[in-house]
Amino acid sequence: MRTADVPKAGVYLLANAVTGLLTLLVSVLLFAAGGVLAVVVVGLPLLAGLVLVGLPVAAVERRLQRLIDARPLPSRHRVPPEPGLASWLRTRYTEPGTWRELGFAGLLMTVLWPVDLLAVVLGVTVPPVVLATPVLFGTIGDAEQVNVLKAVPVTSWPQAFLAGAVGLFAMVACACGLVLLARLRAALARLVLHPRRDLDQTVVELTRSRVRLVDAFEAERSRIERDLHDGAQQRLVALSVLLGLARLDAPDGPLAEQLSRAHDEAGQALVELRELIRGIHPPVLTDFGLEAAIADLADRCPVPLEVSFAMPQRFSAAVESAAYFVVSEALANLAKHSGASRGTITGSYAGRTLTVEIADNGCGGARIDGGTGLIGLADRVSVVGGRLSLSSPPGGPTRLIVEIPCQACG
């Protein structure tokens, strides 16, 4: 603490006390006048103006903050979209900053200003009076008796000097107390008027950024799938056809055998490429929707599955992709790790919520964070506002449920 901080703290607290008292008087007058004149409608604007009483209070606080905190305390008010009083009032009444400043004004005029005023009065008057006890004892008290603060009698010089020492200590303590109180008050005002980040705004921004990333990711997956489907896959098909024709035309011998092996390798490469395309972004999902894509996954699963997925509606690409890949990953885990002999896939759409459930009669014991890839899918589901829950006790059965709030597209 520096010596210059003490007068700044005193000025800050005193100015806030005066501001709080004036705000209280103005608010009471506006409320009284508005209440009396409300019967003739004239008082309604006065009552409405009470909401804006925090604006000048916050403006004064921003200026006073410079005495305590070098960091700026900027205004959180938005610029009105149009010129004129109506646009200004509409903006002020609908933005959170106005109501935050009104809350600060209410706190200042009911609780804080008496505390500020009492701290300044006591801190400025009491220590000097106690410190001056030896002087008062020798002059006003004629070295016989003086009452310190009109309460504590001092009847000897040792008592007088002891009171002076106490006054010196009290002066230092009050100076530190004023600075500490001013800093706490400034921190409280900063917290109310300008929080570092509004939690709701942070959540909205993070959610929007995650959605944008997912949309960009889906667009890129779709582009890669389209490029592979229209480019590399078509070339492999043409190559396979040419190798087949060459094998038919070639005479029996080593050349025919090599052409046959090359034809088989081209066919295998084509199969693997189609699997890769399906894993990147399945064309059946884009072309025919979630119901057909889930049925295709069930047909290719080695474990017998009972599918109840009557869902003719289409959903956004992000929602369909999230649901599809959760089912795909769940079926892959079912086939590799569960030891199940059968499973079920059910899907429904009700109450603007898409629900998909995958169950099996396997050994259970699965966990979302168990390294099976489900934790990434849970994050993916959460991006579209959904929830993934897993029930897999040891011994089974295992149930994986995905719930995604969404709007059907048709």
MIGU-950160 format. One line per 10 residues: number of its first residue (from 1); their letters; for each residue y, z, x of C-alpha. Coordinates in Angstrom, 2 decimals. Layout:
N
NUM	A	Y Z X; ...;
END
This chain:
410
1	MRTADVPKAG	0.00 0.00 0.00; 3.43 -0.91 1.29; 6.61 1.06 0.68; 8.15 -1.90 -1.12; 5.31 -1.84 -3.65; 6.51 1.45 -5.17; 9.85 0.25 -6.64; 8.20 -2.98 -7.76; 5.53 -1.00 -9.59; 8.19 1.18 -11.21;
11	VYLLANAVTG	10.20 -1.83 -12.35; 7.04 -3.52 -13.68; 5.96 -0.50 -15.71; 9.45 0.27 -17.00; 10.07 -3.35 -18.00; 6.74 -3.43 -19.82; 7.59 -0.19 -21.60; 10.90 -1.64 -22.79; 9.19 -4.90 -23.82; 6.54 -3.01 -25.75;
21	LLTLLVSVLL	9.09 -0.86 -27.56; 11.23 -3.88 -28.48; 8.13 -5.76 -29.65; 7.17 -2.82 -31.85; 10.64 -2.66 -33.41; 10.79 -6.43 -34.01; 7.29 -6.49 -35.48; 8.04 -3.60 -37.83; 11.27 -5.27 -38.97; 9.54 -8.63 -39.53;
31	FAAGGVLAVV	6.70 -6.99 -41.41; 9.02 -4.93 -43.58; 11.38 -7.82 -44.33; 8.50 -10.20 -44.91; 6.74 -7.76 -47.22; 9.88 -7.16 -49.29; 10.85 -10.82 -49.49; 7.30 -12.12 -49.99; 7.74 -11.87 -53.76; 10.37 -14.60 -53.55;
41	VVGLPLLAGL	8.37 -16.65 -51.00; 11.14 -16.32 -48.41; 9.24 -13.56 -46.67; 6.11 -15.62 -46.05; 7.55 -17.43 -43.00; 8.54 -14.03 -41.58; 4.99 -12.76 -41.98; 3.65 -15.96 -40.46; 6.05 -15.51 -37.58; 4.34 -12.25 -36.68;
51	VLVGLPVAAV	1.49 -14.31 -35.27; 3.88 -15.85 -32.74; 5.30 -12.55 -31.54; 2.91 -12.64 -28.61; 4.45 -15.81 -27.15; 7.66 -14.21 -25.77; 5.73 -11.08 -24.79; 3.31 -13.16 -22.74; 6.18 -15.13 -21.20; 7.83 -11.88 -20.05;
61	ERRLQRLIDA	4.48 -10.64 -18.68; 4.03 -13.83 -16.66; 7.38 -13.26 -14.99; 6.75 -9.57 -14.37; 3.36 -10.35 -12.86; 5.12 -11.75 -9.82; 6.17 -8.21 -8.87; 2.55 -7.10 -8.59; 0.37 -10.16 -8.05; 1.38 -13.18 -6.02;
71	RPLPSRHRVP	-1.10 -15.36 -7.87; 0.48 -17.38 -10.68; -0.39 -16.56 -14.27; -0.16 -19.98 -15.95; 0.13 -20.53 -19.65; -2.98 -21.63 -21.52; -1.01 -23.36 -24.25; -1.69 -27.00 -25.06; 1.00 -29.60 -25.24; 1.62 -30.61 -28.89;
81	PEPGLASWLR	0.33 -34.11 -29.57; 3.52 -35.10 -31.35; 7.18 -34.09 -31.09; 8.68 -31.86 -33.75; 8.38 -28.31 -35.04; 5.46 -29.02 -37.37; 3.27 -30.33 -34.56; 4.28 -27.43 -32.32; 3.42 -24.84 -34.98; 0.13 -26.54 -35.83;
91	TRYTEPGTWR	-0.85 -26.53 -32.16; 0.15 -22.92 -31.61; -1.64 -21.60 -34.68; -4.88 -23.41 -33.85; -5.22 -22.67 -30.13; -6.99 -19.60 -28.75; -4.16 -18.78 -26.35; -1.78 -17.85 -29.18; -4.22 -15.36 -30.66; -5.01 -13.97 -27.24;
101	ELGFAGLLMT	-1.31 -13.37 -26.64; -0.97 -11.79 -30.07; -3.77 -9.38 -29.15; -2.00 -8.53 -25.90; 1.26 -7.91 -27.76; -0.56 -5.62 -30.19; -2.11 -3.72 -27.30; 1.24 -3.42 -25.55; 3.24 -2.17 -28.52; 0.64 0.35 -29.69;
111	VLWPVDLLAV	-1.03 1.74 -26.57; 0.35 0.49 -23.28; 4.11 0.96 -23.54; 3.97 4.75 -24.09; 1.63 5.07 -21.11; 3.91 2.94 -18.95; 7.02 4.85 -19.95; 5.42 8.27 -19.51; 4.10 7.30 -16.07; 7.51 6.11 -14.88;
121	VLGVTVPPVV	9.40 9.11 -16.28; 7.00 11.67 -14.84; 6.60 9.84 -11.54; 10.34 9.49 -11.00; 11.58 12.88 -12.23; 8.92 15.54 -11.55; 8.28 15.14 -7.77; 12.00 15.15 -6.79; 12.67 18.24 -8.89; 9.74 20.10 -7.32;
131	LATPVLFGTI	10.70 18.86 -3.85; 14.25 20.20 -4.34; 13.02 23.70 -5.15; 14.32 25.28 -1.86; 17.76 23.79 -2.46; 17.79 24.93 -6.08; 16.54 28.38 -5.07; 19.36 28.84 -2.56; 22.15 27.49 -4.76; 21.51 27.79 -8.47;
141	GDAEQVNVLK	19.08 30.70 -8.08; 21.22 32.62 -5.55; 18.04 33.20 -3.49; 16.70 35.40 -6.26; 14.88 33.27 -8.83; 14.69 29.70 -10.03; 12.35 28.23 -12.61; 10.70 25.04 -11.38; 10.46 22.54 -14.23; 11.66 25.44 -16.42;
151	AVPVTSWPQA	8.13 26.80 -16.36; 7.14 28.17 -12.94; 9.32 31.03 -11.57; 10.05 31.05 -7.84; 11.33 34.40 -6.53; 11.09 34.13 -2.72; 11.76 31.69 0.06; 8.05 31.24 0.94; 7.38 30.29 -2.67; 10.34 27.93 -2.60;
161	FLAGAVGLFA	9.16 26.14 0.55; 5.60 26.02 -0.80; 6.92 24.38 -3.96; 8.85 21.92 -1.79; 5.66 21.00 0.06; 3.88 20.55 -3.25; 6.75 18.34 -4.38; 6.42 16.20 -1.25; 2.72 15.80 -1.82; 3.37 15.03 -5.52;
171	MVACACGLVL	5.91 12.39 -4.55; 3.39 10.59 -2.36; 0.64 10.97 -4.99; 2.89 9.72 -7.78; 4.00 6.74 -5.70; 0.36 5.78 -5.11; -0.43 6.45 -8.75; 2.39 4.21 -9.98; 1.24 1.37 -7.74; -2.37 1.80 -8.84;
181	LARLRAALAR	-1.42 1.95 -12.52; 0.78 -1.13 -12.17; -2.04 -3.07 -10.52; -4.49 -2.01 -13.20; -2.01 -2.99 -15.90; -1.42 -6.35 -14.27; -5.17 -6.93 -13.98; -5.63 -6.04 -17.65; -2.87 -8.42 -18.68; -4.36 -11.19 -16.55;
191	LVLHPRRDLD	-7.79 -10.57 -18.04; -6.45 -10.81 -21.60; -3.97 -13.64 -21.14; -5.76 -15.77 -18.61; -9.45 -15.03 -18.14; -10.89 -16.76 -15.11; -13.00 -18.90 -17.36; -13.50 -18.71 -21.07; -17.19 -18.18 -21.56; -17.40 -20.41 -24.60;
201	QTVVELTRSR	-15.50 -23.17 -22.82; -17.77 -22.84 -19.82; -20.87 -23.11 -21.98; -19.48 -26.18 -23.75; -18.55 -27.88 -20.48; -21.92 -27.15 -18.90; -23.77 -28.37 -21.98; -21.75 -31.57 -22.11; -22.26 -32.23 -18.42; -26.01 -31.69 -18.73;
211	VRLVDAFEAE	-26.16 -34.01 -21.73; -24.23 -36.66 -19.81; -26.63 -36.34 -16.89; -29.64 -36.66 -19.17; -28.15 -39.70 -20.90; -27.42 -41.31 -17.54; -30.93 -40.47 -16.38; -32.46 -41.99 -19.51; -30.35 -45.11 -19.14; -31.46 -45.47 -15.52;
221	RSRIERDLHD	-35.12 -44.95 -16.45; -34.79 -47.59 -19.15; -33.18 -50.01 -16.71; -35.92 -49.47 -14.11; -38.61 -49.91 -16.77; -37.00 -53.11 -17.99; -36.62 -54.51 -14.48; -40.27 -53.75 -13.66; -41.48 -55.11 -16.99; -39.47 -58.32 -16.83;
231	GAQQRLVALS	-39.66 -58.82 -13.08; -42.52 -57.39 -11.02; -44.99 -57.24 -13.90; -44.44 -60.86 -14.88; -44.86 -61.96 -11.26; -48.11 -60.00 -10.99; -49.36 -61.59 -14.20; -48.52 -65.05 -12.87; -50.16 -64.21 -9.53; -53.31 -62.97 -11.29;
241	VLLGLARLDA	-53.51 -66.15 -13.34; -53.04 -68.36 -10.26; -55.70 -66.45 -8.34; -58.09 -66.76 -11.29; -57.55 -70.50 -11.49; -57.93 -70.82 -7.73; -61.20 -68.91 -7.86; -62.52 -71.22 -10.58; -61.59 -74.30 -8.59; -62.88 -73.03 -5.24;
251	PDGPLAEQLS	-66.45 -73.87 -4.22; -68.94 -71.11 -3.70; -68.58 -69.42 -0.36; -66.40 -66.98 1.58; -63.16 -68.44 0.14; -64.32 -67.93 -3.43; -65.30 -64.33 -2.64; -61.89 -63.63 -1.10; -60.11 -65.19 -4.05; -62.26 -63.08 -6.38;
261	RAHDEAGQAL	-61.34 -59.89 -4.52; -57.69 -60.88 -4.48; -57.84 -61.55 -8.23; -59.39 -58.13 -8.84; -56.78 -56.42 -6.64; -53.99 -58.20 -8.49; -55.49 -57.07 -11.79; -55.73 -53.47 -10.54; -52.14 -53.60 -9.29; -51.07 -54.87 -12.69;
271	VELRELIRGI	-52.85 -51.99 -14.42; -51.23 -49.44 -12.09; -47.83 -51.03 -12.58; -48.22 -50.80 -16.34; -49.15 -47.12 -16.00; -46.10 -46.62 -13.81; -43.87 -48.32 -16.36; -45.37 -46.20 -19.11; -44.66 -43.07 -17.07; -41.08 -44.07 -16.33;
281	HPPVLTDFGL	-40.13 -45.05 -19.86; -42.88 -46.14 -22.25; -42.00 -49.36 -24.07; -43.90 -48.19 -27.15; -41.46 -45.28 -27.48; -38.46 -47.58 -27.34; -39.94 -50.23 -29.61; -41.88 -48.24 -32.21; -40.70 -44.65 -32.03; -42.14 -41.22 -31.42;
291	EAAIADLADR	-45.04 -41.41 -33.85; -46.53 -44.53 -32.25; -45.88 -43.23 -28.74; -47.68 -39.93 -29.46; -50.60 -41.83 -30.99; -50.79 -43.95 -27.84; -50.87 -40.82 -25.67; -53.64 -39.34 -27.81; -55.71 -42.53 -27.55; -55.56 -42.46 -23.76;
301	CPVPLEVSFA	-56.37 -38.75 -23.43; -60.00 -38.09 -22.34; -60.20 -35.01 -24.58; -60.76 -35.71 -28.31; -57.57 -35.04 -30.20; -56.72 -34.63 -33.86; -53.26 -36.03 -34.48; -51.13 -35.14 -37.49; -47.84 -36.77 -36.69; -46.47 -38.56 -39.73;
311	MPQRFSAAVE	-42.88 -39.12 -38.72; -41.35 -42.47 -39.63; -37.85 -41.31 -38.69; -36.23 -42.31 -35.44; -34.19 -39.93 -33.34; -31.81 -40.26 -30.43; -33.27 -41.56 -27.20; -32.80 -38.20 -25.46; -34.63 -36.30 -28.21; -37.51 -38.77 -28.42;
321	SAAYFVVSEA	-37.85 -38.88 -24.64; -37.85 -35.08 -24.34; -40.52 -34.68 -27.03; -42.63 -37.53 -25.64; -42.74 -36.25 -22.07; -43.49 -32.70 -23.18; -46.51 -34.02 -25.06; -47.47 -36.24 -22.12; -47.32 -33.34 -19.64; -49.15 -31.03 -22.05;
331	LANLAKHSGA	-51.98 -33.54 -22.51; -52.22 -34.06 -18.75; -52.57 -30.29 -18.26; -55.03 -30.14 -21.15; -57.26 -32.73 -19.52; -57.01 -31.33 -15.97; -56.91 -27.55 -16.30; -57.79 -26.28 -19.77; -61.50 -27.08 -19.95; -60.99 -27.76 -23.65;
341	SRGTITGSYA	-63.40 -29.75 -25.75; -60.87 -30.68 -28.38; -57.17 -30.40 -29.18; -54.59 -31.06 -31.85; -51.13 -32.57 -31.96; -48.95 -31.88 -34.97; -45.40 -32.95 -35.61; -42.93 -32.39 -38.40; -39.26 -32.79 -39.16; -37.68 -30.32 -41.57;
351	GRTLTVEIAD	-34.37 -28.54 -41.78; -32.91 -30.91 -39.17; -35.41 -29.58 -36.63; -38.08 -31.65 -34.91; -41.17 -29.52 -34.26; -44.08 -30.65 -32.09; -47.13 -28.48 -31.43; -49.96 -29.15 -28.98; -52.99 -26.85 -29.15; -56.44 -26.75 -27.55;
361	NGCGGARIDG	-59.51 -24.52 -27.46; -59.55 -24.24 -23.68; -59.66 -21.27 -21.33; -55.96 -20.39 -21.68; -53.98 -18.53 -19.02; -51.31 -21.22 -18.72; -47.72 -20.30 -17.87; -44.53 -22.32 -18.06; -43.63 -21.27 -14.52; -47.16 -21.72 -13.23;
371	GTGLIGLADR	-46.52 -24.95 -11.35; -47.80 -27.26 -14.09; -44.51 -29.11 -14.55; -43.68 -27.43 -17.85; -40.70 -25.54 -16.48; -38.88 -28.80 -15.80; -39.72 -29.99 -19.30; -38.44 -26.69 -20.71; -35.13 -27.34 -18.94; -35.13 -30.86 -20.30;
381	VSVVGGRLSL	-35.72 -29.63 -23.84; -32.94 -27.06 -23.49; -30.49 -29.83 -22.58; -30.89 -31.36 -26.05; -30.51 -27.92 -27.62; -34.22 -27.33 -28.07; -36.67 -24.60 -27.22; -40.11 -24.73 -25.66; -42.50 -21.82 -26.23; -46.00 -21.34 -24.87;
391	SSPPGGPTRL	-48.79 -19.06 -26.06; -51.82 -19.11 -23.78; -53.68 -15.81 -23.50; -56.65 -15.64 -21.11; -59.64 -17.09 -22.90; -57.48 -19.29 -25.11; -56.47 -20.86 -27.30; -53.33 -22.47 -25.91; -50.41 -23.46 -28.15; -47.31 -25.24 -26.90;
401	IVEIPCQACG	-44.47 -25.60 -29.41; -41.31 -27.64 -29.01; -38.42 -27.21 -31.45; -35.43 -29.52 -31.14; -32.50 -29.40 -33.59; -31.51 -33.01 -34.20; -30.37 -35.55 -36.74; -32.66 -38.36 -37.80; -31.27 -41.80 -37.13; -33.17 -43.57 -39.86;
END
